[in-house]
Amino acid sequence: MITKLEAIRSLDPNAHCTLADDVVTWMTTPISEADIETEQARLQAEYDALAYARARDISYPNLKEFAEAYTEKEIGGDDTKWNEYVTKYNKVRTDNPKG
């Protein structure tokens, strides 16, 4: 969940305020509660839209697996590791489609 402070910082990186019990005390020009809520919703939608990318990131085969498979393939060895790597990679993409 995107916080009020994250929304405030997004709207005005130079804003100075405190937040206690969901009440904002401003030391600089205040931002309206409606604007803060709208920005929270926008930032949350942006975050949610990238859920697939976060899921892919933790699921992809690691770089070491890629390097081993690629090296073996390039030196004329068996393509088995490479094919396994590509299969794993493609499965992650299929299991976590974009939006």
N, C-alpha and C positions, 0 to 999 in steps of 0.2 A: 504494500500500500504506500502510495506516495504521500509524504507528510506535508503539512502546511509550510514548514520551513523550506522544504525542497521546492515547493511551488513559488514561494516568495523569492528565493534565490534565483529561480529561473526567470521570474518577471523583472527582478531588479537585483543584480549581483552586489550592488553597493548598499542595499537596504540594511538598516541596523534596527533590530527589534529583539524582544524576548518573547518567549512563549511559555506560559504556565497555565495548566488546566484548560488548554485549548483557547486561551485568551492571549491575543497579541498586544504587546505594549510597544509602541513605535518610538524610536529616537530620530527617525527620518520621516519623510513624507509617507503617510500611510497608503497602503494598497487596499482597495475595497475587498470585503469578504467574498463578494460575488466573483471578482476577478481571481482571487486566490482559489476558490472552488473550481472555477472554469479551468484554470491552469493545472490544478491537481488532476482533474478528469482528463485533460489533454495528455499530460505526462503519463498517467496510468494507461491510457489507450496505447500510447507509443511503446511503453514497456511491455504491455500484453501482446502487442503485435509481433514482438521479437522473441516470444516464448519458444518458438521452433528453433531459433538460432542458439538459444541457451541449452536446449535439450540436445541439439546436434553436437555442440561444443564438448559436452562431457561424454558423449557416446562414440565419437569418432575414434578409430584406431589411432594409437599414438604414433608420433614421428619416428620412433625407433623401428616400429613394425614397417612403416613405409620405407625407411632407409634400407632395411634388411631385404625386403621384397624387391625393391627397385635395383639394388646392387646385384642381387642374385640374377635377376632378369637380364640386366645389362652385360654381365660378364658371360652370358651365354648359358647360364644354368637352367635349371628347371623353372618353369613359369608357375609352379604350384603356389608358392608363397604370394606371388604377385596377384594371381587370380583370387586367392583367399582374401587378400587385402582389398581388392576392388569390390568383391562381394560384400565384405563387411561395410565398406564405405557407402556403397549404394543402398544397403539395407538401412543404414542410419538415415539417409536422405528420404527413403520411402516411408520409414516409420515416423519421421518428423517433417511432414510436408510444410511448405511455406503457407502462411496465413490461410 
